[in-house]
Amino acid sequence: MGQPYLLLTLSALFWGANIIAGKYAIGELDPYALSVMRWLMAFLIILPFAWSSLKAEWAEIRCAWGWLAFYGILGFTSFNVLLYAATTYTAAVNVAMIQAAIPVLVMVGNFAIFRVRASGLHIVGVVLTIYGVVHVATHGSPLRLVGLDVNIGDALMLLAALFYALHSLMLRYKPKIGWLSFIASASFFAMLAAFGYQFAFGTGAAGLVAEVSTMSWRGWAVVLYVALLPSIVAQMTYARGVELIGPNRGSLFINLIPVFGALLAVFMLGETLEMFHMVAAAFIIAGIGIAEYAARRHLRDILKPQ
């Protein structure tokens, strides 16, 4: 727990592999049932460890329950339901690379909502990254957007990225509670939201019981993985890594998620990296690199002795 680079890399790896888990769940659980099982198990796993923290911080939790519900419903459940649904319609490589839009959408949202200004160089980086994501979503033919000819899976992942960017932007209103209390509380609301999705859009209680009762060992392995590693352990290692080196440097490791997701899709699922993936990756990496360079240069200018 004293190695920040290892901890932050593991977080990105566990979150990137969540995409592969969604692919492995096909034929075992639909996206709604998988989401129910993920957050139900995650909540039950973390509750005993977080119990004392929840009791100690109950006053803050009770006052901020609306924000905790927002994070659980939007960032935890809605994002993952859309991600799992996307994996049923498009390649895992596409899902992984479209996730690169999240930090860019956060940058754009910061300006649109909170009027956090960006430099010209920063805007260039944002534009390059957005084009890279569009290149992936349109399979190398951006003009397909004119006729809205986009794969439904890629569109679902773009919507998921938008949801998670909004979740990230609103984290500035996160209550002053420890990460154990935060994860447990948000997971509780995520679990309720997952059940809501299951009853509203899925197969209901009977369908959930039927799917769970017929799952193979692979299905249970997927459920255990998504409940334990992306939901709990990755949150813990990311929180500790950021604590050690700070949020500005720690947030850079989020950009490893689409890298790990794409590589795992190739090596574990046998998917192929097409030329449009390579072109898109070049734009995404260049855009993120330029945007991060601009942000760091701005920070150095602020901290420079006058």
LOKE-782377 format. One record per residue (C-alpha): residue in one letter; x, y, z. Coordinates in steps of 0.05 Angstrom, whole numbers, plus 5000, padded with zeros to 4 digits. Example, Ala and Ser with C-alpha at 12.3 -4.5 7.8 and 13.67 -1.06 7.14 Angstrom:
A524649105156S527349795143
***
This chain:
M500050005000G506050454996Q507350394921P502950914887Y504750744814L503250014825L496750164861L494250644808T496250174751L492449614785S486250054790A486450194715L487649454701F481649224743W477149754712G479549584642A478148844653N471049024673I469649084598I472248374587A467748134644G461848434607K463548024546Y464447384586A457647494618I454047434551G449946804553E450246784629L446847424652D443848014615P446548714631Y441048854682A441848194720L449348264720S448748964749V444048714804M448848154823R454848614821W452249144868L448548664913M454848264925A459348884929F454849194982L454548555023I462148465018I463949175039L458549275092P462148895150F468549285137A465049955132W460149855190S464150245242S465550805193L458250855173K456150915246A461451445261E459751855199W452251745198A450552485209E454452695147I451552105107R444452275126C445353005106A448452835039W444252215021G441752564957W448752634929L450651924950A444451674913F446452084852Y453451774851G450751074861I445151124809L448951504755G456351344762F455950644791T449750314762S447550704700F454650744673N455849994681V449049784655L450450174591L457649894588Y455249174595A449749304544A454849604496T459148974499T453348574471Y453049004407T460249214393A467448984402A470649044470V476349444437N471249974416V468249994486A475150074516M477450634470I470951024475Q472251064550A477951544533A472452054522I471052094597P476852554618V475552984557L468153054574V470153244644M474553804617V468854054572G463853994629N468454384676F468154964628A460754904609I458154824680F463455134726R466755614676V473655324688R477355624628A482155224585S488155464545G488455424469L493254834473H488454484520I482754584471V487054294415G488153664457V480653614472V478853664398L483953134378T481352654431I474152764413Y475752634340G479351984360V473151754397V468651934338H473451554292V472450934335A464851014341T464051094265H469150534249G473651024213S468151384174P466352024212L461452234157R456951674181L454952164236V451152574184G446252004175L446751784248D449551124222V453050914286N453250224318I448350194376G453649904421D458450484407A452750974419L451050644486M458350694507L458551434488L452451544532A455751154588A461951604582L457452214586F454251944650Y460851794683A463652474664L457652804698H458752354758S466052574761L464253314755M459353274813L464452924859R466253624882Y459953574924K461952904955P460752925031K466852945077I466752205094G471851645088W472451225025L469550605061S463250985080F462851295011I463450634974A458550275020S453350835016A453950934941S453850174931F447250134970F443950634923A447250294864M444149634886L437249964891A438150274822A440249604793F433949274820G429949844790Y433149734721Q431748984728F424449084743A423349654693F427349404633G429748704650T426148054663G423748224733A424547814796A422647154762G427547254706L433147454754V432146824795A431946394732E438346694704V442146634770S439845924782T442445694714M449146054716S455345644703W461945714741R463946244690G457946674706W459446634781A466746804767V464647424728V459947644784L465247544837Y470347914796V466048524781A463548564853L470348504885L475748804841P472749384799S467549564853I471749534916V479149374908A480249854850Q476850414889M481350264949T487850244909Y485950874871A484251254934R490851044966G494851214904V491851904899E493152004973L500551854962I501952284900G495952754895P489952794848N493453164790R498652614780G494052054802S488552224752L493352104694F492951364707I485551354689N487951424617L490750714623I483650424627P482250424552V489450174539F488549574585G481449454560A483749434487L489848994501L485748504542A480448474487V485848264438F489347754483M483347464521L477747514470G481747444406E479148104378T483048444323L485749154323E483549464258M486950044223F481450524246H483150324318M490450504307V488651184276A483751324332A488851124385A493851614355F488852184360I486551994430I493651914458A496052564425G489952944449I490452704520G497952824521I497153544495A491453684543E495353414603Y501553814582A497354444577A494354314646R501254194677R504154814644H498455234671L499554954741R507055114736D505355824715I500755904775L505955634824K511756024793P514656554841Q512657254818
***
